[in-house]
Amino acid sequence: MQEASVMGLLRTILIIMLVWFGFRILARLFAPFLMRFVAKKAEERFGQQFGGFQDQEQQRREQKRKEGETVIDKMPQQNKTSNEKVGEYIDYEEID
């Protein structure tokens, strides 16, 4: 059997520390590029998913419309009534 030497243990710890710090430095350098790449890919996926629905809806609307036709998407509500329980209106005049 071989016994572990102190120098071998120190060398192993030093190698582990160098690998750890090297990884941290490389991660700090490449993290912005990696995050930009991941965000771009996610944006493309969302764009494909939601863009397809919007394109289909727009095509359906264009097919229904004829040239020169006016289309009103939302009509205003006509049932605006005043509140009768407010009371009587009194016209005030300023007195000098």
C-alpha positions as CSV (number, residue, x, y, z in Angstrom):
1,M,0.0,0.0,0.0
2,Q,1.0,3.5,-0.7
3,E,0.6,6.3,1.8
4,A,-0.7,9.7,0.7
5,S,1.9,12.4,1.0
6,V,1.3,15.9,2.2
7,M,2.7,17.3,-1.1
8,G,0.2,15.2,-3.1
9,L,-2.7,16.4,-1.0
10,L,-1.7,20.1,-1.4
11,R,-1.2,19.6,-5.2
12,T,-4.7,18.1,-5.5
13,I,-6.3,20.9,-3.5
14,L,-4.4,23.5,-5.6
15,I,-5.6,21.9,-8.9
16,I,-9.2,21.8,-7.6
17,M,-9.0,25.5,-6.6
18,L,-7.5,26.5,-10.0
19,V,-10.2,24.6,-11.9
20,W,-12.9,26.3,-9.7
21,F,-11.5,29.8,-10.1
22,G,-10.9,29.2,-13.9
23,F,-14.6,28.1,-14.3
24,R,-15.8,31.2,-12.4
25,I,-13.8,33.5,-14.6
26,L,-14.9,31.8,-17.8
27,A,-18.5,31.8,-16.6
28,R,-18.3,35.5,-15.9
29,L,-17.0,36.2,-19.4
30,F,-19.4,34.0,-21.3
31,A,-22.6,34.4,-19.3
32,P,-23.8,37.6,-21.1
33,F,-23.4,35.9,-24.5
34,L,-25.2,32.8,-23.2
35,M,-28.0,34.8,-21.7
36,R,-28.5,36.8,-24.9
37,F,-28.6,33.6,-26.9
38,V,-31.2,32.0,-24.6
39,A,-33.3,35.2,-24.6
40,K,-33.2,35.4,-28.4
41,K,-34.3,31.7,-28.8
42,A,-37.2,32.2,-26.3
43,E,-38.3,35.3,-28.1
44,E,-38.4,33.4,-31.4
45,R,-40.4,30.6,-29.9
46,F,-43.0,33.0,-28.4
47,G,-43.1,34.9,-31.6
48,Q,-43.9,31.7,-33.5
49,Q,-46.6,30.7,-31.1
50,F,-48.4,34.0,-30.8
51,G,-47.6,35.4,-34.2
52,G,-49.4,32.5,-35.9
53,F,-52.6,33.3,-34.1
54,Q,-52.4,37.0,-35.0
55,D,-51.7,36.3,-38.6
56,Q,-54.7,34.0,-39.0
57,E,-57.0,36.4,-37.3
58,Q,-55.8,39.3,-39.5
59,Q,-56.3,37.2,-42.6
60,R,-59.9,36.3,-41.6
61,R,-60.7,40.0,-41.0
62,E,-59.2,41.0,-44.4
63,Q,-61.2,38.3,-46.2
64,K,-64.5,39.6,-44.7
65,R,-63.9,43.2,-45.7
66,K,-64.5,44.6,-49.1
67,E,-62.6,47.5,-50.6
68,G,-63.9,50.9,-49.4
69,E,-66.1,49.3,-46.7
70,T,-66.1,51.0,-43.3
71,V,-65.9,48.6,-40.4
72,I,-66.7,49.6,-36.8
73,D,-65.3,47.1,-34.3
74,K,-66.9,48.4,-31.2
75,M,-70.1,50.4,-30.9
76,P,-70.4,52.9,-28.0
77,Q,-73.1,52.1,-25.4
78,Q,-76.3,54.1,-26.0
79,N,-77.9,53.6,-22.6
80,K,-76.3,56.5,-20.7
81,T,-78.9,57.8,-18.3
82,S,-78.7,60.4,-15.6
83,N,-79.3,59.5,-12.0
84,E,-82.7,60.9,-10.9
85,K,-81.9,60.6,-7.2
86,V,-79.2,63.3,-7.3
87,G,-81.6,66.1,-6.4
88,E,-82.7,69.5,-7.7
89,Y,-80.3,71.8,-9.5
90,I,-80.0,75.3,-7.9
91,D,-78.4,78.2,-9.8
92,Y,-76.3,80.2,-7.4
93,E,-75.5,83.9,-7.9
94,E,-72.6,85.8,-6.4
95,I,-73.4,88.6,-4.0
96,D,-71.0,91.5,-3.6
